Amino acid sequence: MPIIWKRQEDFNYSDGSGNAEQDDDDFENRYYIAKGKKGDDPEAALKDFRSIAQDEPEKGTWGFKSLKQSTKLLFLVLKRPKDALETYKSLLTYTKAAVTRNESEKAINGILDYVGGGKGGAVEVEVLENFYEATRNALKDARNERLSTKTNLKLAKLWLDRGEYARLKKARISHMDRQLPGSESPGGDEDQAAKGTLLQEIYALEIQMYNETKNYKKLKEIYYASGQVTSAISHPRVVGVIKECGGKMWMREKQWQRASEDFFSSFHNYDEAGSSQRIQVLKYLVLAYLLMGSEIDPFDSQETKPYKNDPQIKAVTDLVGAYQRKEVHEAEKILRENQSTFMDDPFIKSYIGDLLRALRTQYLITLIKPYTRLDMSFLARQLNIGKPEVEEILIGLILEGKVEGRIDQVTERLELDRHQILEKRRYQALDQWTATLESIHAAVVNKTASRGGGPEPFEFDGPRWRE
């Protein structure tokens, strides 16, 4: 930005306002000169910035800007976080009246972002807490409740990212909703929307914390509570977080269908927000589809199709193909050769056993169709697993009615009752025939009745046959 110089004769001192204007231009020139020194001589720039804040007769824009630059220099460049904190405290005194609310909010948010974002290198936890504590005290004095709530959210997010769950609970995020602006009165639609949006952000933090700490009871409680917030205009990333944790919750309960719905919603929102987490959630979505035995290709939708050939997703796409072809050996090979895709994520890894069982079950159903009797050892060799595991899968299929037969544990054979299967199909066909005839009979009676005459309706008992 160019330095502004004004000639002496350009000022008008007739009403006494010229001196103030000249002083303001002088501080502006000094500010940009100091800013130009930041790259080559940060210490000299710091000295100049401090002198502007000291020389300004009343707290104003240029003193505020200078303190903001000083804080940034001390924290990011000179690596003196404690000095940066003291400068930041001086800056916060300007937020009551010296600058606009928008200016102060922008500066505070920017400083807290780089303080908590690790841009200044490793920062002591005590220093971080002091920055946030100073901010909260200043905002309390300024009665800026909205920014105060957002500051608490920033601190909670910082503890979550660092895995500081004890500190996160101490931040009392579960009680923030009681302190939200407008929480004591109904307010207008705009106020309610703002409150709802902040509430969703709080829920997103809580649900992540309970997911990480494995407090599944509280997680479910927060999940349902988030669904009751109807006034929020939530950021897609926030919705993505809530739905991702919801999908994991349903997966733990083996409710694959509900998990797939939440994962799809999470993926869609992460994609809209441009979050890289969309790739991981897409893997979760595919996993849920496979576990529920869906014949639908998860990459057929408009949202997921562009990612079908993504290098990070290729192994997942190949796995879907193997599953649809019921090629259990090919699927096992894909899992072995892509450890980073499937095993590096603890959540996916915990469901690989369920996935392999689902694949082997489908393969086993197809394998036994032509036979009436099979040795358990033969089935074990075909599946590359032990006989006890084969027996366990078969027992499950028999109990679910997917296989008509029994296991002879003496001879270690599966005996398939083909006669019983044929009889069952015969009775099913006869039942269907009876239902069709009854439907035709009802249609004829209704048509005759609508014409107002014809023969009396008769009862149809359906065909009879001997057992």
N, C-alpha and C positions, 0 to 999 in steps of 0.2 A: 504494500500500500504506500503511495507517495507521501512524503513529508510535506505538510502544509505550512508555508511561510507567508506571513502577511506584512505588508509595508506599514510603517508607523502612521503615514498619512491616511491609511484606509480606515482607521478607527475614529469613531465619533464619541467624544467625551461629554457631550452636552447634557445628557441625562444621567450620567454616572454609571451607565451600564457598560460602557466601553471597556473599563478596567477588568470587569468580570469576564467579558468575552476574550480579551487579550490573555488573561490568565488561563482560561480554558484552552485556548490555542497553544499556549506555551506548554501546558501539561500534555496535550495531545502530541506535540512535537517530541517532547522528552520521552514519552511512552514508546513511540515508534523507533526512535533512535536506540533505546534500550533493547527493544525487541530485535533489532538488527544485530545486536551483539551476542545473542543467545548461542548461536552456533560456534563462534570463534572464541568468545571469552565469557562463559556463563557467570563467573564470579563478578565481573564488571557489570554485566546485565542485571544481576541480582542487586547489586549496590544501587544502580540507577532506579530500578523499580521501587526499592525501599524508600529512596529519597522522594519519589513522587508521592507515595502514600503519606510521608511525614510532612511534606511541604504543602499539600492541599489544605487550604484553610478550613473547609468543611468536607465531611465525608461525601464523596461523589463518584462519578463513573470511572474517572481515570485512576483514582486510588484503588477502587474495587478491581479494575482490570489488572493493575500492577500487582496487587496481592495474589490474584489468581495466577498470574505468570510466575510469581515468586514461589508459590506453593508447588507448581509443576516443575520448576527448575530444581528446587530442593529435593523433591521426591524422586523424580525420574532421572535427572542428569547428575546431580551432585550426591545422590544417595544419602541424604540426611533426613530421614523420615521424622525424627523428633522435632527438628527445626521446621520442617514442612507443616507439622501439626500446629505449632505455635503460630505460624503465619496464617494457616487456615482458620484458626480461632479468631484472629484479627479480621479476616475476610468476613466471617459470619456476623460480625457486629454491623456490617453494612446492610444486612438483609432486612432490617426492621423498617427503614425508611429511605436509605440513601439511593437504592436502585429499585427497579421494578421487580415485581414478583417473578415475572418470566425470566429476567436476567439472573436473578439469584437461583432460581430452580435449575436453570441450564448449567450454571457454574457448579453448583453443589453436585448435581447428577454426574457431570463430567469428572470431577475430582474423585468422587466415591467409586466411579467405574474403574479408573486407573489405579486407585489405591487397592481396591479389592480384586482387581483382575490380574494381579501378578506382574504388571508391566514394570514395576519398580524393583523386581527381583524378590527374593525371599524377605517377607516382612513379618516381624514379630506379631503374634496374635494380640498382645497387649496394645501395640501401636494401632492396629486395625480397630480394636474395640474403642480406643480413645477417640479416633476419628469419628466413629459413628455416635459415640456418647456426646461429643461436642456438638455434632449436627443435631441430635435430638433435643438437646437443651436449648440451642439457638432457635429451632423451629417451634419449640414450646413457647418461648418468649414472644416469638413473632406470630403465634397462633395460626401457623400454617399447617392445619391438620392433614390436608391431602398429601403434601410433600413429606410430612412426618410419617404417615402410613407407608408411603413408597420407600422411605429410607429404612424403615423396619423390615420391609420386604427384601430390600437389597442385602441387608445384613443376614437375614434368614437364608437367602439364596447362597450367600458366601459360605455360611457354615455348612449348608447342604453339600455344596461342591467340594468342600474340604473334608467331608465326612465327620464333622464335629457335631455329632447328634446330641450330645449332652448340652452343648452351647445352644444348639438349635431349639431344644426344648425350653431352655432358659429364656430364649428370646420370646417365648409365649406366643407363638404364631397362632395357636389355637384360640387365643382370646382377642386377636386383632379385629375380628369381625365386630366385636362390641365397641371398638374404638373408631370404627370407620366414620368418615364425615357423613352426617345425615342419618346416622344409625338410630338417633333418638327421636326423629320425626319422620313422617312419611315422605315429605319433600316432593318435588316434581319428577316428571319422567326422566329428565336429564340427570338429576341427582341419584335417582334409583338405578339408572343404567351405570353411572360411575361407581356406585357402591357395589353393584353386582359384578362389575368387571374386576374390581379389587378383590372381592370375595372369591372369585374363581381363581385368581392368582394365589391367594392364601391356600385354597384347597389343593391346588397343583403342588405347592410346596409340601403340604402335610401328607398328601398321598404318596409322594416320593419318599418322604422320611419313613412312613410306616411300611412301605414296600422294602426299603433297604434294611430296616430293623426287624422285619418279619412279624410285625404286629398286624396280622391279617384281619383281626376283628375290627380294629380302628380303621384300617384301610377301607373295608367294605362300608363302614359307617360314613366315611368322608366321600366315598364314591357315590353313594345314594344322595348325600347332601348336595353334592355338586350338580346333580341332575335336577334339583329343585330350584336352582337359580335360573330364572327365566328372563330377568331384566338385563343380563350382562351382554356387552358387546365384546366378547373375549377375543384375544389374539389367538390365531390358529395354533401357535406353538403351545399355548396354555392348554387348549382343548386336546392337542396331540399328546401332551404329558398325561392328562387325566385318563384319556381313552387307552393309552399304552398300558398304564398300571391296571386299568379295568380289565383289559384283555389278559394280562398275566394272572389276575385274580380268578377269572373264569377258567383259565387253563389249569390252575391248581385244583379246581373243582371238577375237572374233566368235562366241562361244558364247552365242547369244541365249537359248536355253532355260535354261541354268544361271544366266545373269544374271537372268532373270525370277524364278527360284526364290529367289535370294538377296535380290533387291529386295523381293519379297513378304514374306519373313521380316523384313527390315529395317523395312519399313513397319508390319507388325503389331506389332513390338516398340516402335518409336517411338510408335505410337498408344497402346499400353498404358502407356508412360512419360509420355504427355502432351507429347511433344516436338514443337515446331513443324517440325522437320526432316521429319516424316512427309509433308508436302505435297510437298516437293522430291523425296523418294524415290518418291512415287506417280507423279510425272512420269517418273522414270527407269524405273519398272515399265512404264508405258504405252509408252515408247520401245522397251523390249526386246520387248514383245508385238508391236509393229508391225514391228520389224526381223526377227523370226522368222516373219512372215507368218501369225500365228495368227488364226483365224476367231473365237476366243473373245473376248468383250467383257471387258476387264479390270475393268470396273465391275459385273460380274454377281455377284461374290463378296460374302458377307455383310460382310466387313471393309471393302471399298472402296466399296460401294454408297452409304453415307451421304455420301460426298464427291463424288458424281457432279455435283451441282448447286452445289458450292462455287464462289464467284466466282473463286478462284485457280486452279481446275481447269477452268473452263468451256471455255477455248480448247483444252485437251487433249482434253476430251470431244468437242468439235466435230471435232477432227482424227481421232479414232477413227471417228466416223461417216462422215467423208469417205473414210477408208481402206477401210472395209467396203463402201462403195458404189462403190469404185474411181474416185472423182472426183478425179483428180490436180490439176486446175485449182483446184478448191475448196480442196484441201489446201494448195496453194501460196499461195492468198489468205489462209488462216488463219495460215500461218507469217509472211507479210508483215505482217499487221495486228496481230500479237501478239509483237512483238520482245522485250518485257520477259519474257514467259513462256518463250520458246524460245532467245533469243540472249544474254540477260544471264548465263546459266549457261554457263561455258566447256565443261563436260562435255556438256551437251545440244547446244550449238553444234557441237561436234566430230563429232556423228553426224547432223546435218541432211542432209549430202550422201548418207550411206547411206540415210537415210529417204526422201529424194526419189527415189533410184534404185529403192528397193523399190516405191514408189508407181507410178513410171513403168513399171516392169517389169510389174506387175499390170495396169495400164491398157493396155499394149502387147499383152499376151497376149489380152485381151478384144477389142481393136481389130482385130487381124488375122484373127480366127477366120473371118469370112465370105469372105475373099479367097484368091485363088491367086497373085496378083502385086501388089506395091505398090511405088511409088516411095519412095525414102528421103527425098526432099524433102517428100513428103506426110506421112510419119510424123514428120519433124522439126517441121513446122508444127503438127501435132496435139499434140505434146508441148511445144512452145515451147522446144526445145533445138536444138543444132547437129547436122548429119548425122553427124559423127564419134562423138558420144555415143550417137546412135541405133544406129549400127553396132556400137559396143562392147557395148551392151545385148543386141542381137540375137545377136551371136557367143556371148555367155555363155549365152543361152537355147538356142541350137542345140547347144552343147557339153554342156549339162546334159540334153538330150533333151526339153526343154519345147516346142520348136518344131521341126517337121519341114520342113526347107527349106535353102536356100543363098542366099548373097549374091552377086549378079553385080556386081562392082565396076566393070565397064566401063559398064554401063547404069545403075548405082546403083539396083538393084532387089532386092527380097526375093522370091525364087521359092519358093512353098510347094508341096511335093509332095503333093497331095491323094491321088493314086493310092497312094503309099507309105503314107499315113496309113490309108486304107481297108483296104489289105492287112494292115497291122499289127493293126488292130482285128479283122479277120476271123480271123487266126491266134490272137489272144488269146481270141476267142470259142470257137474249136475246142479250144484247150487247156483252157479251163474245162469244156467239154462232156465231154472225155476224162476229166478229173479226177472229174467227177460220176459217170460210168458206172463207173469203177474203184471208187469209194466204194460204189456200189450192189452191185457184184459181190462186194466184200469182206464186206459185210453178209450177203448171201445165203449165202456159203460158211460164215461163222461160225455162222449159224443152223442150217444143215444139219448141220454137225459137232457142234453141241451136242445134236442129237437122236440121234446115233449111227448114222446111215445116210444113204441118198440117193446120188445119183450122185457120181462122182469129180470133184473140183474141176478146173476147166480154166483155162488161161491166157488172159487177155484183153489183146490188144495195142492196143486202141483203134482208132478209125476210121482209114482210110487215104485219102490224097488225093494227087493229083499236084501237084508244085510248079508 
